[in-house]
């Protein structure tokens, strides 16, 4: 909807008064909607580099997990358990076996 001549004149007068009273605000409002300079983080090159670095980090962590996990599993197998291998107390089995054969049963 177009403004009438009187409304346009009033609007122009308001703009001039604003520019006279607060030039900084007037310049900010005048620049509203204009394209700004691209920030470094918004450029295509920066996004590409960031994506490549993120993929490299994910790949490094994945490789480390697969390299370290066999060592962790191997270390758990080599630790002695209180009851012997698989939690079975082998000393009690040999004692009972020896005593039953000595009795002649």
Secondary structure, DSSP 8 states (H G I E B T S, - for coil): ----HHHHHHHHHHHHHHHHH-HHHHHHHHTTTS-----GGGSHHHHHHHHHHHHHHHHHHHHHHHHHHHHHHHHHHHS--TTSGGG--HHHHHHHHHHHHHHT-
